[in-house]
């Protein structure tokens, strides 16, 4: 990591160390809220990703099953027509 990019990280780390060192109620509350927000955001992101994967899988399954269902439909149509001709 270059020196220019490391400065914000060092500032954030220093702020965290100072905040923990002060042991203030507001800092602990802010950390708790941040942790809860992060967990909720990750849960929603995982659910959205799961929904996207299920959607893509269902489309792929429909494409793979289409020839088989057409074949079965044609066979049943022939069977029905043969039975109707009797």
Secondary structure, DSSP 8 states (H G I E B T S, - for coil): --HHHHHHHHHHHHHHHHHHHHT-HHHHHHHHHHHHHHHHHHHHHHHHHHHHHHHHHHHHHHHHHHHHHHHHHHHHHHHHHHHHH-
